[in-house]
Amino acid sequence: MKAIVDEEIEGYAADHSEVLSSVYWRLQEETFTSMSSPSMQVGRVEGRLLKLLVQIAGAKRAVEVGTFTGYSALCIAEGLPADGTLMCFDKDPVATAVARRYWAEAPWGNKIELHLGDARALVQQIEGRIDFAFIDADKSGYRLYWDVLVDKLRPGGLIVVDNVLWSGRVLAPEQEDDHAIVAFNRHAAADRRVEKVMLTVRDGILIARKR
């Protein structure tokens, strides 16, 4: 993944953000030594932002689509209250097996529920309102996940979408995923159900609040 932000500046920002528990460092190390696409893991700055956004939103019931090795899930769950719940949706049993081990180590890992399978079908089965959602999964599914989760989001709730700048390829899309991100960004920008801002954090994130 091509960095949108200079790596030294990204590191400086991370070093001046909230201190991480050791579980994050160990999970990051294992991900980068054992997984074929370790850059799929969110960075330190984005992770701390996710936790803070959960807290700002006063979220109690959260959803994550695309879990990988569980770093972002740990961040979201850490921001939830003791009786909060994070529902994670992913189809990869290998990556999520790593996630489960580190969730079991973290004092707040018991807030996380993992649902393995086709997220496009599973998210539509969520019952009741949610307070927070994070989308970081297959790019061609972004619009579906967005529409379903915004509909389920309570007024004032937040939805965050990762990789919306797609290593800069949104400016000159060529591949299928490039075009999928461009189409999604256009769709989200026109969605009057939410107020939104796109930020140049890591690979680009979209933050939206339901009206």
C-alpha positions in Angstrom: 0.0 0.0 0.0 1.4 3.3 -1.1 1.5 5.8 1.8 -0.8 8.8 1.5 1.0 10.5 4.4 4.8 10.6 4.7 5.9 7.6 6.8 8.1 9.7 9.1 5.2 12.1 9.8 2.8 9.2 10.3 5.3 7.8 12.9 5.6 11.1 14.6 1.9 11.4 14.9 1.6 7.9 16.3 4.4 8.6 18.8 2.4 11.6 20.0 -0.9 9.8 20.3 -2.2 7.6 23.1 0.2 4.9 24.4 -0.7 1.4 23.2 -1.1 -1.7 25.3 1.5 -4.4 24.6 -1.2 -6.6 23.0 -1.3 -4.3 20.0 2.5 -4.4 19.5 2.6 -8.2 19.6 -0.4 -8.5 17.3 1.2 -6.1 14.9 4.5 -8.0 14.9 2.8 -11.4 14.3 0.6 -9.9 11.5 3.7 -8.5 9.7 5.7 -11.7 10.1 3.0 -14.3 9.3 0.4 -12.8 7.0 0.8 -12.4 3.2 -0.9 -8.9 3.1 0.0 -7.3 6.5 -0.7 -3.8 5.2 -4.4 -4.7 5.5 -4.0 -4.1 9.2 -4.9 -0.5 10.3 -2.1 1.7 11.5 -1.5 3.0 15.0 -3.0 6.4 14.3 -6.1 5.1 12.7 -6.5 2.6 15.5 -6.4 5.2 18.2 -8.8 7.4 16.1 -11.3 4.5 16.0 -11.2 4.0 19.8 -11.7 7.8 20.3 -14.6 8.0 17.8 -16.3 5.1 19.6 -16.0 7.0 22.9 -17.1 10.3 21.4 -20.2 8.7 19.9 -21.0 7.0 23.3 -21.4 3.8 21.3 -22.5 0.6 23.0 -23.3 -1.6 20.0 -20.8 -1.6 17.2 -20.2 -3.5 13.9 -17.0 -4.1 11.9 -17.1 -5.5 8.4 -13.6 -6.9 7.6 -11.7 -8.0 10.6 -8.4 -9.6 9.3 -6.2 -10.3 12.3 -8.3 -8.2 14.7 -6.3 -5.1 15.4 -9.1 -2.6 14.5 -11.6 -4.8 16.4 -9.4 -4.5 19.5 -9.3 -0.7 19.1 -13.1 -0.4 18.7 -13.8 -2.8 21.6 -11.4 -0.9 23.9 -13.5 2.2 23.3 -16.8 0.5 24.2 -18.2 0.4 27.7 -17.9 -2.7 29.8 -21.3 -3.9 28.6 -20.7 -3.0 25.0 -20.7 -5.4 22.1 -18.7 -5.4 18.8 -20.1 -7.7 16.0 -17.3 -8.6 13.6 -17.9 -10.0 10.1 -15.3 -11.8 8.1 -14.8 -14.9 5.9 -11.2 -15.7 6.6 -10.8 -18.5 9.3 -6.9 -18.2 9.2 -6.6 -14.5 9.8 -9.4 -14.4 12.4 -7.8 -17.3 14.3 -4.9 -15.0 15.0 -7.5 -12.3 16.0 -9.2 -14.7 18.4 -5.9 -15.4 20.3 -5.2 -11.7 20.9 -8.7 -10.9 21.8 -8.5 -13.6 24.4 -5.5 -11.9 25.9 -7.0 -8.4 26.1 -9.1 -7.5 29.1 -11.7 -6.0 26.8 -11.6 -8.8 24.2 -14.8 -10.4 25.6 -16.8 -7.6 24.1 -16.1 -9.0 20.6 -18.4 -11.5 18.7 -17.0 -13.0 15.5 -19.4 -14.0 12.7 -17.6 -16.0 9.9 -19.3 -16.2 6.5 -20.6 -14.0 3.7 -20.7 -10.5 5.2 -23.0 -9.3 2.4 -25.7 -11.6 3.7 -24.8 -11.5 7.4 -25.0 -7.7 7.9 -28.5 -7.7 6.6 -29.5 -10.0 9.4 -28.4 -7.6 12.2 -31.4 -6.8 14.3 -32.0 -3.5 16.1 -30.1 -0.2 16.0 -26.3 0.1 16.1 -24.2 3.0 17.3 -21.0 2.7 15.4 -19.8 0.9 12.2 -16.4 0.3 10.6 -16.2 -0.9 7.0 -12.8 -2.4 5.8 -13.7 -5.3 3.6 -14.0 -6.2 -0.1 -14.2 -3.0 -2.0 -16.9 -4.1 -4.4 -19.2 -4.6 -1.4 -18.6 -1.2 0.1 -21.9 0.4 -1.2 -24.0 -2.5 0.0 -22.4 -2.5 3.5 -22.8 1.3 3.7 -26.5 1.3 2.7 -27.4 -1.5 5.1 -25.4 -0.1 8.0 -26.4 3.5 7.6 -30.0 2.3 7.6 -29.4 0.4 10.9 -27.4 3.3 12.5 -29.1 5.3 15.2 -29.4 9.1 14.7 -26.1 10.6 15.9 -24.3 7.3 15.3 -21.0 7.1 13.4 -19.9 5.1 10.4 -16.2 4.9 9.4 -14.9 3.6 6.0 -11.3 2.7 5.4 -9.2 2.9 2.2 -11.3 5.6 0.5 -8.2 7.1 -1.1 -6.9 3.7 -2.2 -3.2 4.6 -2.4 -4.1 7.6 -4.6 -5.6 5.4 -7.3 -9.0 7.2 -6.9 -7.4 10.0 -9.0 -6.7 7.7 -12.0 -8.7 4.4 -11.5 -7.8 1.5 -13.7 -8.5 -1.8 -11.9 -11.9 -3.1 -10.8 -11.3 -2.2 -7.1 -10.2 1.3 -8.1 -13.4 2.0 -9.8 -15.4 0.4 -7.0 -13.9 2.8 -4.5 -14.5 5.8 -6.8 -18.1 4.8 -7.3 -18.6 4.2 -3.5 -17.1 7.6 -2.7 -19.4 9.3 -5.1 -22.4 7.4 -3.6 -21.5 8.3 0.0 -20.8 12.0 -0.8 -24.4 12.2 -2.2 -26.0 10.4 0.7 -28.1 13.0 2.6 -28.8 10.7 5.5 -25.3 11.6 6.9 -22.9 14.4 7.4 -19.4 13.3 6.4 -15.8 14.2 6.1 -13.0 12.4 4.2 -9.6 12.5 5.9 -6.0 11.7 4.6 -5.3 9.4 7.6 -3.2 6.5 6.3 -5.0 5.2 3.2 -7.9 7.6 3.6 -10.9 7.3 5.9 -14.4 8.6 5.6 -16.2 9.5 8.8 -20.0 10.1 8.7 -22.6 10.9 11.3 -26.2 10.0 10.8 -28.5 12.9 10.8 
